[in-house]
Amino acid sequence: MKVLGVIQGEQMASSRIRLVDMAPHLAGHGVTCEIETYPASLTALARLVRRTALYDLVWLQKKLPGIGDTLHWRYCRTPVVFDFDDAICFRKEPKGGSYRSVTRERRFRRMTGLASAVTCGNRYLAGLVPQADKPVLVYPSPVPLDVPRKDYRTAQGPWVLGWVGGKGNLPSLERILPELEELHKHHDFLLCVVSDGQLSAPGIPVENLAWSLEGQSTLIAQFDVGLMPLDGDSLFDKGKCSYKVLQYMAAGVVSVADAVGMNAEILQDGENGCLVSGPRGWARVLDELLGEDRMCLARLGEAGRVDAERVFSYEHAATALAEFFRAIIEPHGRSRELASTPVS
């Protein structure tokens, strides 16, 4: 099977994680996936659409088309699978108190309507697809497993609370700074921020470390606890695919996350990580956790690593994707029968 993956750019994390890095794993299942960047002009798009006839399937990632793009994609006779891993039909930040966007929702409906099928990062996102009969595969963003592992036996000194992410997501971490300040009254810790931005928090000892694709896994393995705060009132945050949590789990680092969206699906509180919900705010959850011996954290971290291996590996995802793609390119009736139910 020949698949053309169309991304917005290899520098975009979702394109790299979900398509570019997945391609070699699909090859092991008989799926050749060639990657191209989405054309910058309608003329180039027209050429790409004509070339799709050379492929069995087009895997189009996270593009919300305008009218001009839509007209070209309507000429595509090759099945198109649309992939997204964020709640892209909503605004990231509210405007006039609302996350809703008529323009985004219209473009999202247009793209999912054009597509033969959809792959998306979690069940919340699958529920946003407006066409009820559209084949949907829930495809969690896979996490590399050949990464440095946390060794709690050799950890010493102050606790290291860590966060990894782009500067555009720093406001999520800033939301819990008051609680971290309260926590610092009772526990000695360092807040380690791995990002392309800088966090300022005068009441907390912070170490800002530059993010790099090559170096992030080594820095994550130095965390004692990995943080993923989200806003439960945000329609956009509810669609987040918990990739920070998955990175922490792969490294055997204990995850603490708001019980929002996918976080609450992959973390079982007190078993493979900790969830913040209800009256148990961040300060209280972390106070309980840091009151434990480090070897108690080792148990939680190892349970998270086991789950990362079992459910969120590239090989696990490649198996599901190859089966889904084959179902889509088979006769329409069988395709719908096999693929209409989300798969995790």
C-alpha positions in Angstrom: 0.0 0.0 0.0 1.3 3.5 -0.9 0.3 6.4 1.3 1.0 10.0 0.8 1.4 11.9 4.1 0.8 15.6 3.8 2.0 17.7 6.8 2.2 21.3 7.6 6.0 21.1 8.4 8.5 18.8 10.1 9.0 21.5 12.8 5.4 21.1 13.9 5.4 18.6 16.7 2.2 16.9 15.7 3.4 16.4 12.1 6.7 14.9 13.3 5.3 12.7 16.0 2.2 11.4 14.2 3.3 11.1 10.6 7.0 11.6 10.0 8.2 9.3 12.8 5.4 6.9 12.2 6.3 6.2 8.6 9.2 3.8 9.2 7.0 1.7 11.6 4.2 1.5 9.0 6.7 0.1 6.5 7.0 -3.0 8.7 3.3 -3.6 8.1 3.5 -3.3 4.3 2.6 0.4 4.2 5.0 2.7 2.3 4.3 6.3 3.6 5.9 9.2 1.7 5.8 12.6 3.4 5.3 16.0 1.7 4.8 19.4 3.1 1.4 21.1 2.4 1.8 23.3 -0.7 2.2 27.1 -0.2 0.1 28.0 -3.3 -3.1 26.8 -4.9 -1.1 26.1 -8.1 1.2 23.8 -6.2 -1.8 22.2 -4.4 -3.4 21.5 -7.8 -0.2 19.6 -8.8 -0.2 17.7 -5.6 -3.8 16.7 -5.9 -3.2 15.4 -9.4 -0.3 13.3 -8.1 -2.5 11.7 -5.5 -3.7 9.3 -8.2 -0.3 7.5 -7.8 -1.2 6.5 -4.2 -3.7 4.3 -2.5 -4.5 6.8 0.2 -3.7 10.4 1.3 -3.1 11.0 5.0 -3.7 14.8 5.5 -2.6 16.2 8.8 -4.3 19.0 10.7 -5.1 21.4 7.8 -8.3 23.5 7.9 -8.8 24.4 4.3 -10.1 27.6 2.9 -12.5 27.7 -0.1 -9.7 27.6 -2.7 -8.1 24.6 -1.1 -11.5 22.8 -0.8 -12.2 23.2 -4.5 -8.9 21.5 -5.3 -9.4 18.6 -2.8 -12.8 17.9 -4.3 -11.0 16.7 -7.4 -9.0 14.1 -5.4 -10.2 10.6 -6.3 -7.9 8.9 -3.8 -9.3 8.3 -0.3 -8.3 11.0 2.1 -7.8 10.3 5.8 -7.8 13.5 7.9 -5.6 13.5 11.0 -5.8 15.9 14.0 -4.6 15.9 17.6 -6.0 19.1 19.0 -9.4 20.6 19.3 -8.8 22.7 16.2 -12.4 23.6 15.7 -12.1 25.8 18.8 -9.9 28.8 19.7 -6.9 28.1 21.9 -7.7 31.2 23.9 -11.3 32.5 24.5 -12.5 35.6 22.6 -15.4 37.5 24.2 -15.5 34.8 26.8 -16.0 32.0 24.2 -13.8 29.3 22.7 -16.2 28.8 19.8 -15.2 30.0 16.4 -17.7 30.0 13.5 -14.9 30.1 10.9 -12.9 27.3 12.5 -16.0 25.1 13.0 -17.1 25.7 9.3 -13.6 24.7 8.0 -13.4 21.7 10.3 -16.8 20.5 9.1 -15.7 21.1 5.5 -12.5 19.1 6.0 -14.0 16.1 7.8 -16.8 16.1 5.2 -14.2 15.9 2.3 -12.3 13.1 4.0 -13.2 9.4 3.6 -12.1 8.8 7.2 -10.5 10.4 10.3 -7.6 9.6 12.6 -7.5 11.6 15.8 -5.6 11.6 19.1 -8.3 10.7 21.7 -12.0 10.0 22.3 -12.9 13.6 23.0 -11.6 14.6 19.6 -13.4 11.7 17.9 -16.6 13.1 19.4 -16.0 16.4 17.7 -16.3 14.9 14.2 -19.7 16.2 13.0 -20.4 13.4 10.5 -21.8 10.6 12.7 -21.2 7.9 10.1 -17.6 8.9 9.4 -15.0 6.1 10.0 -12.8 7.2 12.9 -9.7 5.7 14.4 -8.6 7.0 17.8 -4.9 7.0 17.3 -3.0 8.3 20.4 0.2 10.1 19.6 2.9 7.4 20.1 5.9 8.0 22.4 9.5 6.8 21.8 10.5 4.1 24.3 14.2 4.0 23.7 14.8 7.0 26.0 16.8 7.4 29.2 15.0 6.1 32.3 14.6 7.7 35.7 16.5 5.9 38.5 14.9 6.9 41.8 17.5 4.8 43.7 20.3 7.3 42.9 18.2 10.5 43.1 19.4 12.9 45.8 18.9 16.5 46.9 15.8 18.6 46.5 12.8 17.2 44.6 12.7 18.1 40.9 9.3 19.0 39.6 9.5 19.2 35.8 7.5 20.5 32.9 8.3 20.2 29.1 6.6 22.1 26.4 6.5 25.0 24.0 6.5 28.6 25.1 2.9 29.0 23.9 1.8 26.5 26.6 3.6 28.2 29.5 0.4 29.9 30.6 -0.9 26.4 31.6 2.0 26.1 34.0 1.7 29.7 35.2 -1.9 28.9 36.3 -0.6 26.6 39.1 2.3 28.8 40.3 0.3 30.1 43.4 -0.1 26.5 44.5 3.5 25.7 43.9 4.5 28.7 46.0 2.3 27.3 48.8 3.9 23.9 48.4 7.4 25.4 48.6 6.6 26.5 52.2 6.6 22.8 53.2 8.9 21.1 50.7 12.3 21.8 49.2 12.0 21.5 45.4 13.3 22.8 42.1 10.9 23.6 39.2 12.7 22.5 36.0 11.2 24.0 32.8 12.3 22.5 29.5 11.0 24.8 26.8 11.9 27.3 24.1 10.5 30.0 26.4 11.3 31.3 29.9 9.3 31.0 33.0 9.6 33.6 35.7 8.3 32.7 39.2 10.0 34.8 42.0 8.5 32.8 44.8 9.9 29.4 43.5 13.4 28.2 42.6 13.1 27.7 38.8 15.7 26.3 36.3 14.9 27.2 32.7 16.5 24.7 30.3 16.5 25.0 26.5 14.4 22.4 24.7 15.9 20.4 21.9 14.6 17.3 20.1 17.8 15.5 20.9 18.2 16.6 24.5 14.6 16.6 25.9 14.5 12.9 26.9 17.7 13.2 28.9 16.3 16.2 30.8 12.9 14.5 31.4 14.7 11.5 33.0 16.1 14.0 35.6 12.6 14.9 36.9 11.2 13.3 40.0 7.7 14.4 39.1 6.4 15.5 35.7 3.6 18.1 35.6 0.8 18.6 33.1 -1.7 21.2 34.3 -4.8 21.9 32.1 -7.8 24.1 32.3 -11.0 22.1 32.8 -13.1 25.0 31.5 -11.2 25.2 28.2 -12.8 23.4 25.2 -9.3 23.4 23.7 -7.5 21.9 26.7 -10.1 19.1 26.9 -8.8 17.9 23.5 -5.1 17.8 24.5 -3.6 14.4 23.8 -1.6 14.1 27.1 1.8 13.9 25.2 3.7 15.4 28.2 2.3 12.6 30.4 3.2 10.0 27.9 6.8 11.3 27.7 7.0 11.2 31.5 5.6 7.7 31.6 8.1 6.5 28.9 10.9 7.8 31.1 9.5 6.1 34.2 8.8 9.5 35.8 5.8 9.9 38.0 3.1 12.1 36.2 0.8 14.5 38.0 -1.9 16.0 35.8 -5.2 17.7 36.0 -8.0 15.2 35.5 -9.1 16.8 32.2 -9.7 15.0 28.9 -7.3 12.2 28.0 -5.3 12.7 31.2 -8.1 11.1 33.2 -8.2 8.2 30.7 -4.5 7.1 30.8 -3.7 7.9 34.5 -5.2 5.8 37.3 -4.8 7.9 40.4 -2.3 6.4 42.8 -1.5 3.5 40.4 0.5 4.8 37.5 0.5 8.5 38.4 -1.6 11.1 40.2 -4.6 13.1 39.2 -5.6 16.6 40.4 -9.4 16.9 40.7 -12.1 18.3 43.0 -10.9 19.6 46.4 -7.5 17.8 45.9 -5.7 20.8 44.3 -2.1 20.8 43.0 -0.6 21.8 46.4 -2.4 19.0 48.2 -1.6 16.3 45.7 2.0 17.2 45.5 2.3 17.6 49.2 1.1 14.0 49.7 3.4 12.7 46.9 6.5 14.5 48.2 5.8 13.2 51.7 6.5 9.7 50.4 9.9 7.9 50.1 11.4 8.2 46.6 11.0 4.4 46.2 7.3 4.9 46.4 7.6 7.1 43.4 9.7 4.5 41.7 6.7 2.1 41.9 4.4 4.6 40.3 6.9 5.5 37.6 7.5 1.9 36.7 3.7 1.3 36.4 3.5 4.3 34.0 6.4 2.9 31.9 4.6 -0.5 31.6 1.5 1.3 30.3 3.5 3.3 27.8 5.0 0.1 26.4 1.7 -1.7 26.4 -0.5 1.0 24.8 1.4 4.0 23.5 4.3 2.6 21.5 4.9 3.3 17.8 4.5 -0.5 17.0 1.2 -0.7 18.7 -0.1 2.4 16.8 1.4 1.1 13.5 -0.6 -2.2 13.8 -3.9 -0.3 14.3 -3.2 2.2 11.5 -2.2 -0.3 8.9 -5.4 -2.3 9.6 -7.5 0.9 9.4 -6.0 2.1 6.2 -6.6 -1.3 4.5 -10.2 -1.1 5.6 -10.6 2.3 4.1 -9.3 1.4 0.6 -11.4 -1.7 0.4 -14.9 -1.5 -1.0 -16.9 1.2 0.7 -19.4 -1.1 2.5 -16.8 -3.2 4.2 -14.7 -0.1 5.0 -17.6 1.5 7.0 -18.4 -1.8 8.8 -14.8 -2.2 10.0 -13.9 1.3 10.9 -17.0 3.1 12.2 -16.1 2.4 15.9 -13.3 4.3 17.5 -10.3 2.1 18.3 -7.9 2.8 21.2 
